């Protein structure tokens, strides 16, 4: 480790008090763990409350939840671009454009900006409990993810720290509207189905995350640490014929192997005639979202990631900002 890296690890990143938290379920209306939890917490919110902040549950896409579909007109989790949020409203706007603006006005703009957002999702892929972050600069979400990995470990559903490293101005995801954020992506779980084990794990992670924020607000300093994350390299489509139809399916040797190293020459697809198609890259990658049902329409068979080692500085509350009282 270089001297500069040691100095970075030894210096603490200061963040302001977290006073308002929102937990979104039903961003996709058929991802049922978040839907079920948000509905429960809307009726019985006491489980979410801590001493130092207010936590609010929200059904992000109620019409899609009602219909038990991913979305009605457009994928809500791709509707938070600057272009959509700031464009004039029109009667012809897709439902999710209108809903994105409503959520942004309530939780993400001006004095309404919420300090932390949890966005709850399910995947049909074998991804365990994936902690998905959009911003590499969000040190608080890194510490929260590390806290979840160390405090609520599960052999049956381990935590993976996954990063879509994109500039905030290009971020089209719901979690973009908060000051800090973390997306929980748990699977495998079929669309439109609630699995008790997946729901229980998601509930555990949310509560553990709220505990972390409460400790942070009370002045607990979280030490520097080192960790591995999975950073997006590319989105890999299925092989297609001249008509654009899928001509090969995910190989059995790749299926359910999320985060398992994929080496050059390993099979990734197989045709209906039994021909294996091999990974022709030159480096080892780590596939995620393998054969995700919702990604067929997006022409994504899996997402290729690289494993990156991070050195994360300590985290502490801004000097003098400790919360010593109890919220009424």
VOGU-3710 file (C-alpha; in Angstrom, 3 decimals, decimal comma):
1> xxxxxxxxxx> 0,000/0,000/0,000  1,343/3,430/-0,946  1,671/6,272/1,569  -1,156/8,128/-0,169  -3,431/5,090/0,134  -2,567/4,784/3,832  -3,340/8,469/4,345  -6,680/8,034/2,581  -7,563/5,057/4,742  -6,530/6,898/7,897
11> xxxxxxxxxx> -8,487/10,062/7,062  -12,231/10,001/7,717  -14,901/11,085/5,267  -17,416/13,341/7,034  -21,102/13,147/6,125  -24,048/15,128/7,459  -26,812/13,823/9,699  -29,364/11,521/8,064  -32,783/12,824/9,068  -35,125/11,414/6,398
21> xxxxxxxxxx> -35,109/7,926/4,876  -37,481/6,411/2,331  -37,842/2,700/1,560  -39,284/2,042/-1,899  -41,001/-1,245/-2,745  -42,797/-1,989/-5,986  -40,567/0,033/-8,288  -41,322/-2,998/-10,429  -44,843/-4,140/-9,654  -44,193/-7,892/-9,906
31> xxxxxxxxxx> -41,141/-8,027/-7,639  -43,078/-9,175/-4,648  -40,735/-9,021/-1,638  -40,505/-5,241/-1,778  -44,201/-4,954/-2,636  -45,233/-7,065/0,370  -42,891/-5,261/2,768  -43,909/-1,778/1,622  -47,599/-2,646/1,967  -46,977/-4,055/5,457
41> xxxxxxxxxx> -44,932/-1,059/6,593  -47,500/1,405/5,246  -49,989/-0,191/7,646  -47,512/-0,801/10,483  -44,564/1,618/10,153  -43,257/1,268/13,724  -40,709/-1,398/12,690  -38,864/1,187/10,584  -38,525/3,880/13,209  -35,273/4,615/14,996
51> xxxxxxxxxx> -34,256/7,253/17,566  -32,503/9,681/15,244  -34,432/9,845/11,955  -37,789/9,384/10,266  -38,211/6,432/7,859  -41,070/6,326/5,367  -42,222/3,369/3,217  -43,531/4,004/-0,301  -45,044/1,928/-3,109  -43,143/3,413/-6,010
61> xxxxxxxxxx> -45,364/2,189/-8,864  -48,837/1,533/-7,409  -50,572/0,957/-10,744  -48,019/-1,693/-11,764  -48,385/-3,260/-8,302  -52,167/-3,379/-8,749  -51,770/-5,148/-12,090  -48,820/-7,284/-10,858  -46,687/-6,311/-13,850  -43,164/-4,909/-14,058
71> xxxxxxxxxx> -44,497/-1,607/-15,427  -47,520/-0,179/-17,209  -46,051/1,942/-20,023  -42,323/2,307/-19,366  -39,800/0,868/-16,896  -40,029/3,228/-13,905  -36,455/2,429/-12,910  -35,262/3,973/-16,176  -37,357/7,153/-15,911  -35,246/9,352/-13,632
81> xxxxxxxxxx> -33,112/11,058/-16,241  -32,757/14,832/-16,218  -34,590/14,920/-19,554  -37,692/13,155/-18,219  -37,774/14,792/-14,798  -37,470/18,344/-16,142  -39,497/18,073/-19,347  -42,941/19,738/-19,476  -45,837/17,392/-18,714  -47,957/16,190/-21,609
91> xxxxxxxxxx> -51,235/14,262/-21,804  -49,419/11,711/-23,949  -46,736/11,018/-21,316  -46,341/7,384/-20,230  -47,707/6,704/-16,749  -44,212/6,053/-15,356  -42,935/9,435/-16,597  -45,672/11,112/-14,555  -44,976/8,905/-11,544  -41,212/9,565/-11,738
101> xxxxxxxxxx> -41,832/13,309/-11,570  -44,175/12,828/-8,579  -41,552/10,808/-6,704  -38,826/13,281/-7,567  -40,892/16,224/-6,309  -41,721/14,429/-3,055  -38,365/12,818/-2,259  -35,626/14,214/-4,472  -35,826/17,919/-5,164  -34,827/21,052/-3,270
111> xxxxxxxxxx> -35,815/21,057/0,394  -37,587/17,715/-0,153  -34,299/15,887/-0,831  -34,215/12,724/1,257  -30,922/11,767/2,858  -31,061/8,026/2,179  -33,040/5,844/-0,218  -33,482/2,081/-0,069  -34,909/0,622/-3,287  -36,118/-2,992/-2,938
121> xxxxxxxxxx> -35,964/-5,364/-5,910  -36,138/-9,044/-6,768  -34,357/-10,876/-9,558  -35,036/-14,254/-11,134  -31,255/-14,738/-11,302  -29,251/-16,622/-8,682  -27,670/-13,452/-7,245  -28,161/-13,927/-3,519  -28,460/-10,561/-1,773  -26,849/-8,055/-4,105
131> xxxxxxxxxx> -26,167/-4,567/-2,777  -26,320/-2,384/-5,849  -24,845/1,119/-5,855  -24,801/3,615/-8,691  -22,202/6,081/-7,464  -18,591/5,239/-6,686  -18,365/8,497/-4,703  -21,109/7,589/-2,214  -18,896/6,618/0,731  -21,848/6,244/3,098
141> xxxxxxxxxx> -23,520/3,607/0,913  -20,196/1,745/0,747  -19,984/1,667/4,533  -23,620/0,637/4,842  -23,059/-2,186/2,349  -19,988/-3,298/4,283  -22,008/-3,204/7,525  -24,684/-5,411/5,966  -22,090/-7,875/4,710  -20,434/-8,176/8,119
151> xxxxxxxxxx> -23,480/-7,885/10,398  -26,132/-9,948/8,647  -24,214/-12,667/6,831  -26,134/-15,630/5,450  -24,664/-18,784/3,975  -27,867/-19,463/2,034  -28,072/-15,914/0,643  -24,664/-14,200/0,831  -24,189/-10,464/0,152  -22,415/-9,196/-2,955
161> xxxxxxxxxx> -21,385/-5,577/-3,427  -22,156/-4,542/-6,993  -21,499/-1,186/-8,642  -22,923/0,477/-11,710  -20,296/3,183/-11,949  -22,009/5,958/-13,924  -21,982/9,758/-13,618  -24,907/11,131/-11,596  -26,055/13,268/-14,519  -26,505/10,113/-16,630
171> xxxxxxxxxx> -28,187/8,108/-13,864  -31,706/7,041/-14,868  -32,425/4,902/-11,777  -34,792/5,708/-8,895  -32,010/5,683/-6,319  -30,451/8,625/-8,178  -32,908/11,078/-6,591  -31,603/10,700/-3,018  -28,478/12,094/-1,401  -27,305/8,567/-0,526
181> xxxxxxxxxx> -28,827/5,303/-1,680  -28,637/1,540/-1,851  -30,622/-0,875/-4,000  -31,266/-4,351/-2,568  -31,561/-6,949/-5,347  -32,504/-10,368/-3,948  -33,005/-13,645/-5,772  -33,743/-16,024/-7,166  -37,462/-15,346/-6,968  -39,981/-15,718/-9,820
191> xxxxxxxxxx> -41,895/-12,667/-10,979  -45,269/-12,305/-9,297  -44,306/-14,742/-6,523  -43,394/-14,139/-2,872  -40,856/-16,494/-1,285  -40,706/-16,452/2,510  -36,932/-16,906/2,667  -36,222/-14,074/0,225  -38,698/-11,724/1,893  -37,287/-12,496/5,343
201> xxxxxxxxxx> -33,742/-11,817/4,147  -34,764/-8,498/2,577  -36,532/-7,458/5,765  -33,433/-8,332/7,792  -31,188/-6,281/5,517  -33,436/-3,210/5,603  -33,630/-3,271/9,397  -29,884/-3,775/9,670  -29,358/-0,825/7,317  -31,594/1,371/9,453
211> xxxxxxxxxx> -29,587/0,342/12,521  -26,409/1,459/10,735  -27,875/4,894/9,989  -29,018/5,246/13,598  -25,521/4,427/14,875  -23,975/6,871/12,410  -26,326/9,662/13,545  -25,366/9,022/17,165  -21,724/9,688/16,311  -20,292/6,188/15,856
221> xxxxxxxxxx> -17,240/6,322/13,601  -16,918/3,461/11,127  -13,282/2,540/10,476  -11,602/2,307/7,100  -11,745/-1,040/5,354  -10,860/-2,825/2,150  -13,342/-4,764/0,051  -13,965/-6,323/-3,349  -16,812/-5,096/-5,506  -18,143/-6,115/-8,910
231> xxxxxxxxxx> -18,124/-3,252/-11,431  -20,053/-3,361/-14,698  -18,057/-3,942/-17,877  -20,736/-4,704/-20,474  -24,215/-6,052/-21,123  -24,128/-9,247/-23,193  -27,018/-10,015/-25,546  -28,224/-13,434/-26,648  -27,074/-14,670/-30,040  -29,663/-13,711/-32,648
241> xxxxxxxxxx> -30,581/-14,772/-36,180  -31,084/-12,519/-39,184  -34,649/-11,765/-38,029  -33,447/-10,633/-34,622  -34,817/-13,710/-32,862  -32,839/-15,370/-30,066  -30,938/-18,278/-31,604  -29,247/-19,741/-28,494  -30,052/-19,982/-24,786  -27,912/-19,630/-21,673
251> xxxxxxxxxx> -25,707/-22,712/-21,300  -26,378/-25,024/-18,345  -22,767/-24,504/-17,271  -23,409/-20,772/-16,870  -26,938/-20,896/-15,504  -27,127/-20,022/-11,758  -23,399/-19,180/-11,710  -23,765/-15,494/-10,850  -20,453/-14,063/-9,567  -18,600/-17,288/-10,424
261> xxxxxxxxxx> -15,470/-16,521/-12,515  -16,075/-16,962/-16,236  -12,861/-17,867/-18,023  -12,001/-17,603/-21,733  -13,177/-20,683/-23,609  -15,977/-21,586/-21,171  -19,426/-22,198/-22,733  -21,993/-19,432/-22,289  -24,752/-20,296/-24,794  -26,094/-23,396/-26,500
271> xxxxxxxxxx> -28,153/-23,585/-29,705  -31,245/-25,735/-30,215  -29,012/-28,009/-32,317  -26,714/-28,580/-29,346  -23,811/-26,388/-30,451  -21,958/-24,726/-27,573  -20,943/-21,100/-27,979  -17,877/-20,136/-25,955  -16,815/-16,999/-24,148  -14,214/-15,452/-26,461
281> xxxxxxxxxx> -12,973/-12,693/-24,165  -9,333/-12,480/-23,108  -9,823/-11,932/-19,365  -11,749/-13,511/-16,507  -15,090/-11,794/-15,838  -17,873/-12,269/-13,298  -21,370/-12,597/-14,802  -24,442/-11,291/-12,957  -28,154/-11,115/-13,766  -27,710/-14,377/-15,682
291> xxxxxxxxxx> -30,851/-15,215/-17,668  -32,862/-12,551/-15,813  -36,469/-12,793/-17,024  -37,035/-9,031/-17,065  -33,958/-8,444/-19,210  -35,132/-10,390/-22,271  -36,876/-7,241/-23,479  -33,683/-5,287/-22,848  -31,664/-7,763/-24,933  -29,420/-8,719/-22,022
301> xxxxxxxxxx> -28,500/-12,360/-21,353  -26,151/-11,402/-18,530  -24,093/-8,481/-17,290  -20,329/-8,876/-17,360  -18,452/-7,401/-14,392  -14,902/-7,151/-13,155  -13,816/-7,656/-9,551  -12,247/-4,482/-8,183  -10,471/-4,078/-4,852  -11,344/-0,866/-3,011
311> xxxxxxxxxx> -9,718/0,913/-0,102  -12,461/2,865/1,657  -11,703/5,685/4,128  -13,311/5,862/7,552  -16,743/7,434/7,906  -17,913/9,774/10,625  -20,575/12,370/11,273  -19,740/16,012/10,648  -18,314/17,589/13,794  -20,991/18,822/16,150
321> xxxxxxxx> -23,854/17,183/14,261  -24,499/14,251/16,612  -28,145/13,503/17,300  -28,605/12,971/21,033  -32,375/13,280/21,322  -35,350/11,115/20,482  -37,659/11,930/17,597  -41,255/12,525/18,625
//
